[in-house]
Amino acid sequence: MRAPLLLALLFFIFLAAACSSDKPEMPDKIISQYTGILPKVMENDSGIYHGILLGMTPEEVKQSVSEKDSLGQEEKNYLQFEGFLAPFKEYSYDCNFDEKGLKDVTIDIFLHDEQTGDSLYEQFMSYFTQRYGPPVETLPLLIWETSEGKRPAKIILEDETPQYMYGKLTITFVDKSFDPKPPTPDSMLLK
C-alpha cells in the first residue's frame, strides 16, 4: 500500500521539478524593494523595460508601453514616449528599430527641481546589479548584459548630472553587439 503512495509522491515531485524553470522567478520582486523615482520609471521587472524586449516590432512595443506614458512622436523605425513622475520630474524614451525589430531603447530622466541625480544613479546601479549581476564594464560607463528576449542586450547607465543644472540620467538598452566606447585615435583608419 505504501509503494503506490510513494510512487505517486515521487511522480508529483518530478512533475513539479520538470515544470519549474532554471530562471529565477522575478515578478516585481526586485522593483518592490525600491521607493521613489526608480519604481515609477521602471514600473516592473518584466522585460528590459515595461515588458519591452529588444527584437519586438513597433506594434508589440506599443502594446507594452505603460498606460501613464504618452506617444510623443512616431516615424518609420522610431517611437518616442513621454512620462511624468511629478511636477518637476519627467522622463522620455526613444525606441529605434531595424530589420530585426527593436534595436535600442534610450531613457532620459530629468530632475528639474533638485540635485537627486547621484542618489538615483546609485539606486539604478543597485537595481541593475540585482537583476543582471555585477556590471561587465565599469569605466567610463556602467554596463550590464542580458540574453533576455529575441536579441541579447547591453544596459548602459550614464550619470549626466554634471552637464545639467539639475539631475539627469540616461539608461540605454542596446543590441549586445553595440560598442559604446568611442574609437581611439589608433583604431581610426585614415583614407
C-alpha positions in Angstrom: 0.0 0.0 0.0 2.9 2.4 0.7 4.6 1.7 -2.6 1.9 3.2 -4.7 1.7 6.2 -2.4 5.4 6.6 -2.6 5.4 6.3 -6.3 2.6 8.9 -6.6 4.6 11.3 -4.4 7.8 10.8 -6.4 5.8 11.4 -9.6 4.4 14.7 -8.3 7.9 15.8 -7.2 9.4 15.0 -10.6 6.5 16.7 -12.3 7.0 19.9 -10.2 10.7 19.9 -10.9 10.1 19.4 -14.7 7.6 22.3 -14.7 9.9 24.7 -12.8 12.3 26.9 -14.7 16.1 27.4 -14.2 15.4 31.1 -14.5 14.6 32.5 -11.1 11.1 33.9 -10.6 11.2 37.7 -10.7 7.7 39.1 -11.0 8.4 42.5 -9.5 10.3 41.1 -6.5 13.3 43.4 -7.2 11.4 46.6 -8.1 9.3 46.2 -5.0 12.4 46.8 -2.8 12.7 50.4 -4.1 10.8 53.6 -3.4 10.8 57.0 -5.0 11.5 57.6 -8.7 13.1 54.3 -9.8 9.9 52.2 -9.4 7.9 54.9 -11.1 10.2 54.8 -14.1 10.7 51.1 -14.3 7.3 50.0 -13.0 8.0 46.3 -13.1 10.7 43.7 -13.6 9.2 42.5 -16.8 11.4 42.6 -20.0 14.2 45.1 -20.1 11.8 48.0 -19.6 7.9 47.9 -19.1 7.8 44.4 -20.6 9.6 45.6 -23.7 12.4 43.4 -25.2 14.8 44.1 -28.0 13.6 42.5 -31.2 10.0 43.4 -30.7 8.0 45.0 -33.6 6.7 48.6 -33.2 3.2 47.2 -32.6 4.5 44.9 -29.8 6.3 47.8 -28.2 3.1 50.0 -28.3 1.2 47.2 -26.6 3.8 47.0 -23.8 4.0 50.7 -23.1 2.9 51.9 -19.7 -0.7 53.4 -19.5 0.7 56.5 -18.0 3.2 57.2 -20.8 2.1 59.0 -24.0 3.3 58.6 -27.5 5.2 61.8 -28.4 6.4 61.0 -31.8 6.1 58.2 -34.3 8.0 57.8 -37.5 9.2 54.8 -39.6 11.5 52.8 -37.3 11.2 55.2 -34.4 8.8 55.7 -31.5 9.2 58.3 -28.7 7.3 58.2 -25.5 7.0 60.7 -22.6 6.2 60.1 -18.9 5.7 62.4 -15.9 6.8 61.5 -12.4 5.9 64.7 -10.5 5.6 68.4 -11.3 9.3 68.8 -12.0 10.4 65.3 -12.8 9.9 63.7 -16.1 11.3 61.1 -18.5 11.2 60.2 -22.1 12.3 57.1 -24.0 13.2 56.6 -27.6 12.8 53.3 -29.4 14.7 52.7 -32.6 14.0 49.7 -34.9 15.9 47.9 -37.7 15.1 44.9 -39.8 15.5 42.6 -36.7 13.0 44.7 -34.7 13.6 46.9 -31.7 17.4 47.6 -31.6 17.6 50.1 -28.8 15.7 52.0 -26.1 17.1 55.1 -24.6 15.5 56.6 -21.4 16.3 60.1 -20.3 15.3 61.0 -16.8 15.2 64.7 -16.0 15.0 66.0 -12.4 14.4 69.8 -12.8 13.8 70.7 -9.2 16.6 69.1 -7.1 20.0 67.5 -7.2 18.9 63.9 -6.8 20.8 62.5 -9.7 23.6 61.0 -7.6 21.2 59.0 -5.3 19.0 58.0 -8.2 22.2 56.8 -10.1 23.1 54.7 -7.1 19.6 53.2 -7.0 19.6 52.2 -10.6 23.1 50.8 -10.2 21.9 48.6 -7.4 18.7 47.6 -9.3 20.5 46.5 -12.4 23.1 44.7 -10.4 20.4 42.8 -8.6 18.7 41.9 -11.9 21.7 41.1 -14.1 24.7 40.6 -11.7 27.7 42.8 -11.5 28.4 45.2 -14.4 30.6 43.7 -17.1 32.3 47.1 -17.6 32.6 50.0 -15.2 34.6 52.7 -16.9 33.7 55.1 -18.3 30.1 53.8 -18.2 28.4 51.1 -16.1 27.3 48.3 -18.5 25.4 45.1 -17.8 24.4 42.3 -20.2 21.3 40.2 -20.6 20.2 37.4 -23.1 16.5 38.0 -22.3 14.3 38.2 -25.4 15.0 37.9 -29.1 18.2 40.0 -29.1 20.8 39.9 -26.3 21.2 43.4 -24.8 23.6 45.7 -23.1 22.3 48.0 -20.4 24.3 51.2 -20.2 23.8 53.6 -17.2 25.1 57.1 -17.5 25.0 59.9 -15.0 24.8 63.2 -16.9 24.1 65.3 -13.7 27.4 67.3 -14.1 26.3 68.5 -17.6 22.9 69.8 -16.3 21.9 72.3 -13.7 19.8 69.5 -12.1 19.9 65.8 -12.2 19.8 63.8 -15.4 20.3 60.1 -16.0 20.4 58.2 -19.3 19.8 54.5 -19.5 20.3 52.8 -22.8 19.2 49.2 -23.7 21.0 48.3 -26.9 21.9 45.3 -29.0 24.8 43.4 -27.4 26.9 43.9 -30.5 27.0 47.7 -30.0 30.3 49.0 -28.7 29.7 52.2 -26.6 33.4 53.1 -26.4 34.5 55.9 -28.6 37.1 55.0 -31.2 40.7 55.6 -30.1 43.0 57.5 -32.5 44.9 54.3 -33.1 41.8 52.4 -34.2 40.6 55.1 -36.7 41.7 54.4 -40.3 42.7 57.4 -42.4 41.8 57.2 -46.0 
